[in-house]
């Protein structure tokens, strides 16, 4: 009985830590990053839920600075990998090198690559060939890498954030659907409003940025992962997430006609899983211990936009994936809602 009480108190403390930590995190980030509140919130949701994230945005929007600052707040080891056409898988995961022992013998020793960190920024991931992109698959899914038949576990927590430039498409290698599906969110990072840009220019040209102070630890993040999964969610809301994902697939019995006309490929089961998991994290971040339909709706675009592939007809009619998701939210009712 005492153990159950201790566990409950421990979980309650973590819930309060997530709720109260939001303002502290935003205040700490404001030392180096101005604006982008929605992007910051979505990154935090991904981190609390234990998912990986894809950021699509033009160069110069402080993507690296933002991720590095978040890693400092959570006291996590950060590494940036610049993806280029000549990057090889071993450059990411590591390779075996020949070393001489004290006895004068030679043996192969595994030298760990930059992927052995807590927070990995895979910068411009679409600039490297599929063979190197695939080197991330095992690490992202299994949290391990394999070299010469030996498995090496990655340190927890492990979080991959990949960026891609939507402007330049020449000489790039678009991520295949199997790899895109492994990212929990696809965050679109846009330019700041004029007032925020003025503040950025003033801040970066007048003084050195203040150092970021750690607020949490890696152990805290792992505890947050467990707490997020324990957040209760009604079955009708889980069914709503499943129906949203299912309705995005062309050719299904319940598929709306506009999906059959505009969409070539819809969201898989991971889409529904991440809708629910992200909604749980959002509820905690907003100070609630239960999920609402608004939590799922708020994360529909960021969760589904990289899982829905529009066809030629949609492109010809000027229909974007954002418009498809908007109409999907309108056409799929919340089960049990009046």
Secondary structure, DSSP 8 states (H G I E B T S, - for coil): -HHHHHHHHHHHHHHHHHHHHHHHHHHHHTTT--S-HHHHHHHHHHHHHT--EEEEE-TTS-HHHHHHHHHHHTT--EEEEE--TT--HHHHHEEEEEEE-TTS-EEEEEEE-TTSSSEEEEETGGGS-HHHHTHHHHHHHHSEEEETTEEEE--SS-EEEEEE-SS--TT-----HHHHTT-SEEEEE----HHHHHHHHHHHHHS----------HHHHHHHHHHHHTSB--HHHHHHHHHHHHHTSTT-TT--HHHHHHEEE---HHHHHHHHHHHHHHHHHTT-SB--HHHHHHTHHHHHTTT-EE-HHHHHTT--HHHHHHHHHHHS--TT--
